[in-house]
Structures are given as structure tokens and as C-alpha cells.
């Protein structure tokens, strides 16, 4: 029954990702941590994140994979280096502190988005290095690097489908690094591999359903709905951490 619930959570996460281009790891880790330990939840999101992002990076927008990497090389480089560092910091923190940390980050981001606040970045190399570094630390510890990446890309005002493609490439590279790091840390093992693999099929189905919805219905409505769902999920994580 728990495995069935976990797979349904993966399906919902896939739909949301298909609509807005991110949030799959956030929904997975907040949803799965209600049923399995948070370290298993973190490991379980790795395979569906890699595969759905890879699909998204190849099927959206006509720009090349290589060109996108070159255009955002500074952000990608610093995100990657600090993701490796962050993944090894995982064992420094307790389960409760990790849940609280993720919950506060998610709550702050989603609540500010609902209120209409947008973080303002410029295409400045030094600022990009700082944002990429923070993004990598967050991704390494929690498996979540979507909110800051999305805020950064939105501030650059690139075209919607191009933005989703860039997100897909960034998240694909980050997810592969996360897999390597947690193979080394031991979090991604035979048991968590089986859960992660079970999540993949319905995450992919959800991704394509979400993509169809994105093309037919106003994105702003669904993005608001998604942010509200993530807001409730973040409140639940904070509750589990501190209460």
C-alpha cells in the first residue's frame, strides 16, 4: 500500500513538472518523507529526476544541448562543485534539521511567489557564481535546487519554453552528480534504487500529461495552484521538524 501511495505521489509530481518545468524533487521529498525516512526519500527522487529532466531538455525548444551548457557555464560549474560539497554535508545534520531547512526554504520561496515577489538578479558573473554556489549546496543537502534556479532564470527574462529547457539541462546535470555523490555516501543503495526505479514510469506519464495541460491551459493558473500545493507541503515538513 505504501509503495502504491509513493508511486501516486510520483505521478502527481510528474504532472506538476510537466506544467511548470520544475518542482518534481520538492513534491517527491515532501510527499515521500511522510511514509519513508528522509534519507530514503532523498535517494528515491534521483532516478525520476534524472530521466524526466533529460526528456524535458531534449523535447522542449530547438536550441542545442551544447549551446545551452556554454551559455550558462558559470552557473552550472559553481552549482556542480558546491553540489558535491553539499552532498557530503548531509550526515552533519539531523533528520529534523534537514526537514526544517527544506521546509523553511520552500515556504519562503512559494509564499513570496504567491505574493508576487520576484527575486531580481542580473547577468553578472560574480553574482552568478554566488547564486550557483548556494544553489549547489542546497541541492547537495536536500536534492532540491529548483526554486533558486527558476528565480535566477526568470530574472533573465528568457522565453518560456527556452527557460524550461535550460531548467531541464541544469537539473539533469545536477541529478547525475547527486547520484554519483550518494552512491559514494551510501544513501543510494540497492533498496533505494528499487523505490527510485518504481517511481520512474508514472513520473514520465505525469510529465507528458502535464506538458499537454501546459499547452492548453493558462500557465499562470496552474503555477499558482502548484505553489499553493508546495506551500502546504513545506508547512508539513516544518511541522514534522519542529513539532
DAHUVEN-V578138 format. One record per residue. SS is DSSP state (2 for helix, 1 for strand, 0 for the rest). PHI is phi in whole degrees, 0 to 359 (999 if undefined). PSI is psi in radians with two decimals (999 if undefined). Layout:
ss: <SS & SS>
phi: <PHI & PHI>
psi: <PSI & PSI>
//
This chain:
ss: <0 & 2 & 2 & 2 & 2 & 2 & 2 & 2 & 2 & 2 & 2 & 2 & 2 & 2 & 2 & 2 & 2 & 2 & 2 & 2 & 0 & 0 & 0 & 2 & 2 & 2 & 2 & 2 & 2 & 2 & 2 & 2 & 0 & 0 & 0 & 0 & 0 & 2 & 2 & 2 & 2 & 2 & 2 & 2 & 2 & 2 & 2 & 2 & 2 & 2 & 2 & 2 & 2 & 2 & 2 & 2 & 2 & 2 & 2 & 0 & 0 & 0 & 0 & 0 & 2 & 2 & 2 & 2 & 2 & 2 & 2 & 0 & 2 & 2 & 2 & 2 & 2 & 2 & 2 & 2 & 2 & 2 & 2 & 2 & 2 & 2 & 2 & 2 & 0 & 2 & 2 & 2 & 0 & 0 & 2 & 2 & 2 & 2 & 2 & 2 & 2 & 2 & 2 & 2 & 2 & 2 & 2 & 2 & 2 & 2 & 2 & 2 & 2 & 2 & 0 & 0 & 0 & 0 & 0 & 0 & 0 & 0 & 0 & 0 & 2 & 2 & 2 & 2 & 2 & 2 & 2 & 2 & 2 & 2 & 2 & 2 & 2 & 2 & 2 & 2 & 2 & 2 & 0 & 0 & 0 & 2 & 2 & 2 & 2 & 2 & 2 & 2 & 2 & 2 & 2 & 0 & 0 & 0 & 0 & 2 & 2 & 2 & 2 & 2 & 2 & 2 & 2 & 2 & 2 & 2 & 2 & 2 & 2 & 2 & 2 & 2 & 2 & 2 & 2 & 2 & 2 & 2 & 2 & 2 & 2 & 0 & 0 & 0 & 0 & 2 & 2 & 2 & 2 & 2 & 2 & 2 & 2 & 2 & 2 & 2 & 2 & 2 & 2 & 2 & 2 & 2 & 2 & 2 & 2 & 2 & 2 & 2 & 2 & 2 & 2 & 2 & 0 & 0 & 2 & 2 & 2 & 2 & 2 & 2 & 2 & 2 & 2 & 2 & 2 & 2 & 2 & 2 & 2 & 2 & 2 & 2 & 2 & 2 & 2 & 2 & 2 & 2 & 0>
phi: <999 & 297 & 298 & 297 & 298 & 299 & 293 & 298 & 300 & 297 & 298 & 297 & 298 & 295 & 298 & 299 & 296 & 297 & 280 & 250 & 87 & 206 & 89 & 299 & 297 & 297 & 291 & 297 & 289 & 287 & 284 & 292 & 292 & 282 & 238 & 226 & 304 & 295 & 292 & 290 & 297 & 298 & 292 & 292 & 280 & 294 & 296 & 298 & 292 & 300 & 289 & 294 & 290 & 296 & 299 & 296 & 291 & 264 & 256 & 247 & 72 & 265 & 292 & 282 & 301 & 296 & 298 & 296 & 298 & 296 & 295 & 240 & 297 & 294 & 298 & 296 & 297 & 289 & 297 & 293 & 299 & 280 & 294 & 299 & 297 & 298 & 296 & 275 & 275 & 307 & 281 & 285 & 253 & 283 & 302 & 296 & 293 & 295 & 299 & 296 & 299 & 298 & 300 & 294 & 299 & 295 & 297 & 299 & 294 & 294 & 296 & 294 & 292 & 298 & 285 & 94 & 279 & 239 & 293 & 254 & 243 & 240 & 278 & 262 & 299 & 295 & 294 & 297 & 297 & 294 & 298 & 298 & 295 & 297 & 300 & 294 & 301 & 299 & 294 & 293 & 283 & 245 & 79 & 243 & 227 & 291 & 304 & 290 & 298 & 297 & 299 & 298 & 291 & 297 & 291 & 278 & 58 & 272 & 299 & 305 & 295 & 295 & 298 & 294 & 296 & 299 & 302 & 300 & 293 & 299 & 290 & 298 & 297 & 296 & 293 & 296 & 297 & 298 & 299 & 299 & 296 & 273 & 293 & 289 & 285 & 97 & 292 & 270 & 229 & 301 & 293 & 290 & 299 & 295 & 293 & 300 & 293 & 296 & 284 & 300 & 303 & 285 & 297 & 293 & 300 & 299 & 300 & 289 & 296 & 298 & 295 & 295 & 297 & 301 & 279 & 251 & 235 & 306 & 294 & 297 & 297 & 287 & 294 & 298 & 299 & 297 & 298 & 295 & 298 & 294 & 299 & 295 & 296 & 292 & 297 & 295 & 295 & 297 & 300 & 294 & 284 & 250 & 249>
psi: <-0.75 & -0.72 & -0.70 & -0.76 & -0.74 & -0.73 & -0.69 & -0.70 & -0.70 & -0.68 & -0.80 & -0.76 & -0.67 & -0.72 & -0.83 & -0.76 & -0.67 & -0.55 & -0.86 & -0.12 & -0.02 & -2.97 & -0.11 & -0.86 & -0.65 & -0.80 & -0.70 & -0.85 & -0.61 & -0.63 & -0.82 & -0.56 & -0.16 & -0.30 & -0.44 & 2.79 & 2.62 & -0.53 & -0.62 & -0.65 & -0.74 & -0.78 & -0.61 & -0.45 & -0.15 & -0.92 & -0.85 & -0.55 & -0.80 & -0.87 & -0.80 & -0.64 & -0.65 & -0.75 & -0.80 & -0.68 & -0.42 & -0.37 & -0.19 & 2.32 & 2.67 & -0.15 & 2.64 & 2.66 & -0.81 & -0.77 & -0.69 & -0.73 & -0.74 & -0.74 & -0.53 & 0.54 & -0.65 & -0.84 & -0.79 & -0.72 & -0.88 & -0.57 & -0.73 & -0.83 & -0.80 & -0.33 & -0.72 & -0.78 & -0.81 & -0.64 & -0.50 & -0.19 & -0.11 & -0.74 & -0.10 & -0.46 & 2.65 & 2.86 & -0.74 & -0.73 & -0.62 & -0.81 & -0.75 & -0.74 & -0.86 & -0.79 & -0.77 & -0.74 & -0.83 & -0.75 & -0.81 & -0.80 & -0.92 & -0.71 & -0.70 & -0.63 & -0.72 & -0.66 & -0.15 & 0.15 & 2.33 & 2.25 & 2.39 & 1.99 & 2.79 & 2.86 & 0.97 & 2.30 & -0.80 & -0.76 & -0.65 & -0.67 & -0.75 & -0.82 & -0.76 & -0.68 & -0.82 & -0.72 & -0.74 & -0.75 & -0.82 & -0.76 & -0.68 & -0.68 & -0.75 & -0.23 & 0.13 & 1.98 & 0.23 & -0.89 & -0.83 & -0.68 & -0.80 & -0.75 & -0.74 & -0.83 & -0.67 & -0.60 & -0.41 & -0.17 & 0.82 & 2.83 & 2.57 & -0.96 & -0.61 & -0.69 & -0.76 & -0.64 & -0.79 & -0.75 & -0.78 & -0.74 & -0.81 & -0.79 & -0.57 & -0.87 & -0.74 & -0.69 & -0.67 & -0.75 & -0.71 & -0.70 & -0.85 & -0.79 & -0.70 & -0.20 & -0.69 & -0.71 & -0.37 & -0.12 & -0.69 & 1.81 & -2.96 & -0.73 & -0.88 & -0.47 & -0.72 & -0.70 & -0.79 & -0.75 & -0.65 & -0.47 & -0.42 & -0.89 & -0.86 & -0.44 & -0.71 & -0.78 & -0.80 & -0.66 & -0.78 & -0.64 & -0.77 & -0.65 & -0.68 & -0.75 & -0.72 & -0.62 & -0.25 & -0.45 & 2.65 & 2.22 & -0.62 & -0.67 & -0.81 & -0.55 & -0.72 & -0.78 & -0.74 & -0.78 & -0.66 & -0.73 & -0.78 & -0.60 & -0.79 & -0.66 & -0.68 & -0.65 & -0.68 & -0.69 & -0.74 & -0.72 & -0.77 & -0.58 & -0.74 & -0.23 & 999>
//
